[in-house]
Every structure is written in C-alpha cells, then in structure tokens.
Amino acid sequence: MGSNPDFVQFVVDQLADVGDISYRKMFGEYALYSEGKVVALICDDKLFVKPTDAGRDFIGDVVEAPAYPGAKDSFLIEEQLDDRDWLGRLIRITTEALPQPKPKKKRRKQT
C-alpha cells in the first residue's frame, strides 16, 4: 500500500528535538535514521522501531509485530506517537543501543 508522506513528516516532526533524524524512501515505505543508523521503519502508516533490550525496558508492555510480511518483529508504536518527549526518548535509547553501521564496500569498476 505504501505510507503517506504526510504521516512520515508527522513522525519526523515529532522527533525534531532528537537531533540528526532523516528518512529515506525504500520500496514504497520509509526507513528512519538517527545518527546514520536505521532505528525504525514506517510501513502502511505505522511506526516500527528496531527492538533493543534498552528499548524494551523503557517501553515496558511492548507490542511487537513485523513491519512487512516476512520481517522480524519490531516494536509497534501507536498510542505514544503524539507524545513527543516519550517518542524522542525511545529513539535516543534505540540509537545508543544499536551498533554503528558497517562501512560500505567500494564497488569495483566493471571492465
């Protein structure tokens, strides 16, 4: 179905105080980045945050679901979307808990 760009912008606006937040359209859906790390996906106008132990401790009673068919479960965030402070803390916690992305390999030129 694909997510509505207005919903994506709403989520990004909610995270304005977090810092380096960006997003990228991928296969009709969106990846949400914090400090260069993929911290969440937005699929079918729903926010799925990457699961971490620290995030689980922060959320408490967590709802998990796959962002798309065949995906691993992520934290499904629905009711807390309007709480900027809570959502910002979750994204900061998730960012800190995730490892740095691996450097991309340079492609060889084809001859």
C-alpha positions in Angstrom: 0.0 0.0 0.0 2.8 2.5 0.9 2.9 5.1 3.6 1.5 8.6 3.2 4.3 11.2 3.1 2.3 13.4 5.4 2.4 10.6 8.1 6.2 10.3 7.6 6.6 14.0 8.0 4.5 14.0 11.2 6.8 11.3 12.7 9.9 13.2 11.7 8.4 16.5 13.2 7.7 14.6 16.4 11.4 13.8 16.6 12.6 17.4 15.9 14.3 17.6 19.3 16.2 14.4 18.9 18.9 15.7 16.6 20.1 14.1 13.4 16.9 12.5 12.1 16.4 11.7 8.4 14.4 9.3 6.3 14.7 7.5 3.0 12.0 6.0 0.8 12.6 2.3 0.2 10.2 0.1 -1.8 7.3 2.4 -1.2 7.9 2.6 2.5 10.4 4.5 4.6 13.5 3.9 6.8 14.0 6.3 9.6 17.6 7.2 10.5 19.2 8.6 13.7 22.9 9.5 13.6 23.2 7.4 10.4 21.6 4.3 12.0 18.4 2.8 10.8 16.3 3.0 14.0 12.8 2.5 12.6 10.6 1.7 9.6 7.4 3.4 8.6 5.2 0.9 6.8 1.5 1.3 6.0 1.4 4.5 8.1 2.7 2.6 11.2 5.9 3.2 13.1 8.1 0.1 13.8 11.1 0.7 16.0 14.0 -1.7 15.9 13.9 -3.9 19.0 16.6 -3.5 21.6 16.8 -4.6 25.3 17.1 -1.0 26.4 14.0 -0.1 24.3 12.1 -3.0 25.8 13.0 -1.9 29.3 11.9 1.7 28.5 8.6 0.7 26.9 7.6 -1.9 29.4 4.5 -3.6 27.9 5.7 -3.7 24.3 3.6 -4.6 21.3 5.7 -6.4 18.6 4.8 -7.0 15.0 6.6 -7.4 11.7 6.8 -4.2 9.6 6.0 -6.2 6.4 5.4 -9.9 5.6 8.5 -11.9 6.3 10.2 -9.3 8.5 11.4 -9.8 12.0 9.2 -8.4 14.8 9.8 -4.7 15.7 8.2 -2.5 18.4 4.9 -1.3 17.0 4.4 2.3 18.3 0.8 3.5 18.0 -0.6 5.3 21.0 2.6 7.1 22.0 3.0 8.8 18.6 1.5 12.0 20.0 3.9 12.1 22.9 7.0 13.9 21.5 9.1 13.5 24.7 8.4 9.8 25.1 9.0 9.1 21.4 12.2 11.1 21.4 13.5 9.2 24.4 12.7 5.9 22.8 14.6 6.9 19.6 17.6 8.2 21.6 17.7 4.9 23.6 17.4 2.9 20.4 20.1 4.9 18.7 22.5 4.4 21.6 21.8 0.7 21.8 22.4 -0.1 18.1 25.9 -0.7 16.7 27.5 1.7 14.2 26.6 0.8 10.6 29.3 -1.2 8.8 31.3 0.8 6.3 30.0 0.3 2.7 32.3 -1.6 0.4 33.5 0.2 -2.6 32.2 -1.2 -5.9 34.7 -2.3 -8.4 34.5 -0.8 -11.8 33.5 -3.3 -14.4 35.8 -3.5 -17.4 
